[in-house]
Amino acid sequence: MRDTRESRLLLVLLIAIAFALITVDIRGGQESPVDGARQAAAAVFGPVENGVASAVDPIGNAIGAVRDSGERHNRIAALEQENAALKAKLGSDDRNRNRLRELDAMLKTAGAGQYGIKGAEVIAIGAAQGFSWTVTIDVGARDGIRRDMTVLNGSGLVGRVTTVGPSTSTVLLANDPDFTVGTRMEKTDELGFATGQGDRPLLVQLLNGKAKVKPGDRLVTFGSQADKPFVPGVPVGEVVRVDPAGGGLTRNIYVRPYVGFTKLDIVGVVVQAPRSDPRDMVLPQKPKPAPTVTVTVTPPPPDGQQAGQKPDQQGVKPQDQAQGRAQDQAQGQAQGQAQQPDQQNQQPQDQGEATP
C-alpha cells in the first residue's frame, strides 16, 4: 500500500476504533459486549497457537538448555573441586599420621641410645656429587649440622652426612657401594665391616673367619673414633645368609638392613653422641615364641565296648557275670577245704620233728 492521504485516514480510524473497543471492554467487565467476539477468536486461533507452540517448544527448550548449561557446568566444576579438596585432605591426613608414626619411632630410638638428634625431612634424592644412593635433607650449617655426622631414623642406620650447605645437607645412604661402617654382632661381639650393595643386602666381612653366625643374628654399629662419622649402637640389620667358612682370615655374611632406603621421609642427624656405648639397647626386642600345645586324641572304644571295660568283659551280661563270680567263690572254698586235711596231717609230724 502506497502512503496516501486516504491510507493515513484509514489508519487513524482503525486506531480510534481499537481504543474505543478497549475502553468499552474495560468498562463492561465480565459483561463486556466484546466478550463473545473474544471467545470466538480464541476458539479459532487456539489450535493454531497450540500447533505453533508445539513446533517452537523444542527450540525454546534447546535455547534454555544452552543458556543453563553454563550454570550446570559451573556447579559440576565446583563439586569436582570440592571432591578433590576432600581427597587431598584425606590423603594429607594419612600422610601426617604416617609421619607422626615415623617421628615417634625415631624419638624412641634416640631415647634408647641417648642420642641427641636434629630432626629433618628428606626433600630430594640424588646429588650433584655423583653418588648413586644419596638424599638431601632440609637442615644444614645454620642448624648445627657438620660433615661426618650419623643419620638414623626409627628403624636404624640411614647413612652419614657428606656435604653441608647453609640450609641443606647431603646424606650418603648405607646401601651405597662407597659406604662402609664398622659393625658388631649382638651378644657375641664379633666385629666386621659392612659395605653397601645397592638394592641387595649389605655385605659384612667378619674379622673372625671361624665366627659362629646364623641367619637371624643382628648387628649394630661399632662406632668411630670421636664418634665421627658413626656413633655406636645404631641398629644396622639382620643376617639373612652366611657363606660357608673357607678357612680364610675373614668371613662374609649378608645382612638385610632395617631401613627402607627407597621410602625415607623423616630422619634425624645425631648432633650429640651418647656418653656411653648403648651396645644392644637400641635393638628392638625379639618377639617371644608362641607356646606349643600338644593335643593327644584317644581313639574311641570298639563297637559294643564301654569306656574302661576290659576286652574279656565285652558282650557279657550282668547275670552271667554274677554266676561266674559265684562259681569262682565255690571253687576257692573247695580248694581251701582240700588243703586243710593236709595241713592237719602235717602238724603232728611237724610237731614231732620239732620235739627234742
Salt bridges, closest charged atoms under 4 A:
ASP3 OD1 - ARG8 NE 3.01
ASP25 OD2 - ARG38 NH2 2.40
ASP35 OD1 - ARG38 NH1 2.98
ASP94 OD1 - ARG97 NH2 2.12
ASP104 OD2 - LYS108 NZ 3.38
GLU121 OE2 - ARG95 NH2 3.77
GLU121 OE1 - ARG99 NH2 3.15
ASP148 OD1 - ARG160 NH1 3.30
GLU186 OE1 - ARG218 NE 2.93
ASP189 OD1 - ARG184 NH1 2.83
ASP189 OD1 - ARG279 NH2 2.99
ASP217 OD1 - LYS214 NZ 3.15
GLU238 OE2 - ARG256 NH2 3.85
ASP243 OD1 - ARG241 NH1 3.25
ASP265 OD2 - ARG99 NE 3.38
ASP280 OD1 - ARG184 NH2 3.60
